[in-house]
Amino acid sequence: IIIAFITYNICYNQPMEELISVVIPVFNEAAGIQSFLKKELIPTLKNLKENTEIIIVDDGSTDKSLEIVKNYTFPRRITVRIVALMKNFGKELALTAGLREAEGCAVIMIDADGQHPAEEIPRMIEKWHEGAKIVTAIRGSNTTKHKLGSRLYYILMHKAGDKNLIEGEMDFRLLDREVVDDFNQFTEHNRFTRGLIDWLGYPQEYIKVQTKD
């Protein structure tokens, strides 16, 4: 699959040893992206002992999301790359672009809207250090809206033949380098990232997390 993009290198190179990549798909998040970075993600990453890189994939935003992240002052110890897609391809291809750019020994996927609790990243990394190839967050408690939507989604997916999905499973995940390399071999244009990762067959660890309403 070929995606047209421009990559902005706006920070600093880090050693590859114990590098953790964080991939963030962004589409029209101007209202909250700065708060997410400043109050949630950056404080968490600054406390990690591992080197970190952030890969922000702007999925053809029509607001000021790209401008905001390009002008944001990131800590010097965190490498940041911005992948700017030429148009809106959708979250699945934005994640694909981010995973292909990621160079870390482990790669974490997290949404930019604050629904995925960044403070759980250290727990994911701990599971990875213990040997987990994939660490998947499961929604610990849902609002009524989330419960109804989630239940309908899993009913449909099970009917479609995917019996391995766990209710409450989120796109907030850590993937080992081996998993990322295998995922990057896929060539499907119409892809469901979570399903393809599950299809690879690597054993998974799960953590329950509390999300915002």
N, C-alpha and C positions, 0 to 999 in steps of 0.2 A: 504494500500500500504506500502511495506517495502523497505526502501532505506538504503543501507549500507553507513555509514559515520563515520568520526572521528571528534569529537568536541574539539577544542582547546580553553580553557579558559585563555585568556591572559591579562585580566584587572581586574576590581574590581566590587564587588556587589554594587547595589544601592537600596534604598528603593523603594517599589512598588508604593508608592503614585505618581500619575501623571507621571508614567514612559511611555516614548514614545519609541517604537522600530522602528528601520530602517532596513529593509531587502534589501540586495544588492546581486543579482545573478551575479556571475563573471565567465566568460569563456574567457581565453586568452586575458586578459586586461593588460598585463604587461607594455605595452607602455604608458598607461595613468592612471592606477589606483592610483598611488601615487599622481599625480597632482590633480585628482578628489578629493581625500581625503583631501589633504593639502589646496587647493585653493577654493574648493567649499563646500564640505559637512561639514568638521570639523568646519570652521568658522561659518557656519550657526547654527550648533548644540550648539556650545559654547555660543551663544547669547540667547539660549532658557532658560526660567525660569524653565521648566520641566526637570526632570532627563531623561537621554537618554541611550539607549543601541543600539549598532550596531551589526547586525548579517550578516556576510559575508558568502555567500554560494559559495564555489569554485566548479564549475560544471565540475570537471575532467579536469582542464586546463592542457595543455601540454607545456606551457611556464612557466615563473617564477612568475605568478600572486600570487600563494599561498605563495611562499617564501617572496614576497614583502610585502604582508599584515601581515604575521606573524612577520616580522621584523620592521614594521612601529611603530613609537612611538606615541601612542594615548594619549590624555589628561587623567589625572587620574580620572576626574569626569565623563568620558564616559566609560561605560561597553562595552566590545567588545568580541564577540564570533565568532569563525570561524568554519563553517561546511564544511568539505572537503569530497565531494562525491568521491567514488572510481573510477568512470568513468563519461563520459559525458552523462547525462540523458536528457539534454535539459532544456531550461529556465523554462518551466511550472513546472517540477518536482523540479527544484532548488528553485523556489518560494514556492512550497508546503513545502519543507524541512525547509525553512526559517520561514514561517508562523507557522509551528508547534513548532519551537524553541522560537519564540517571546513571551515574557511575558508581554509586555506593555499594558496599558489601551487603547492605539491606536497604530496601526502598519502602517508604511509608506513603500511602495515598490518603489524603485528607481533603475534605471540602473546605471552601473558603467562607462559607456562610456561618461558621461557628457552631453548627449542629454536631460536628464531631469534636469531642472533648480532647484538645491537644494535650492536656495534663496527663492523659493516659499513655502518651508515647513512651515514657520510661518503662512502663510495665510491659509494653509490647517488646521493647528492646531486651528487657530482662528475659522474657520467654524465648526470644531469638538466641540469646547467649546460652540458654539452657538446651538449645538444639532444635527449636521449632523452625520449620521451613516457611510456614505461613502462620501469621497470627491475625485472627479476624475478630473485630469487635461485634458484639451482639447488644442490641438495644435492651437495656435493663428494665426500663419502664416506658410505656407509651401513653400518649394522650389518646382519647377516643378516636380522633381523626387518624392518628398513626396506626392504631390497632386495626381499624376497619380497612385502611388501605393496605397494610401489611398482610392481613389475613387473606384478602382478595388476591393479592399478588402471588402468595404462596400456593393458594388453591389452583390458580391458573398455571403456575409453573409445574406443579405436580401433575396436573392433567396433561401438560405438554410432554411429560416423560422425565423431568428432572426430579428424581426422588431424593437427592442428596442435600438439597437446600435446607438450611435450618432457619426457622422463623425468627425474625429479628436481626438476621445477619445484615451487616452494613458494608458499604464500600470503603470504610475506614479499616485499612489493612496494612500489615507489614509483610513484605515478600523478601525472602532470601535471594541473593544474587543468582543462584542456580535457577530459581523459579522465574525470575525476570528474564534471564537469558532464554529459557524455554518459551516463555510467553512471546518474546520478541520474534520468534520464528513463525508465528501465525501470520497468515496473509489475508484473512477474511476481511471484507469491506464492511459488511453489516455484522458488527460484533457486540457481544454482551460480555464485558470485561470480567465481571464476577463469575459468570458461567464458564468462561474459557479457563480461568485460573483454577476453578474447582475441577474442571475436566482433566487438567494435567495430572491429578491424582496424588499430589503431595499430601502427607498427613498435616492436619491443621490443629492449632491450639486456639481456644476461644477465650475471650475475656468479656465480662458483662460491664457495660458502661452506662452512665446516666447521661441522657441527652436533654437539650433544651426543648421546651414545648414549642 
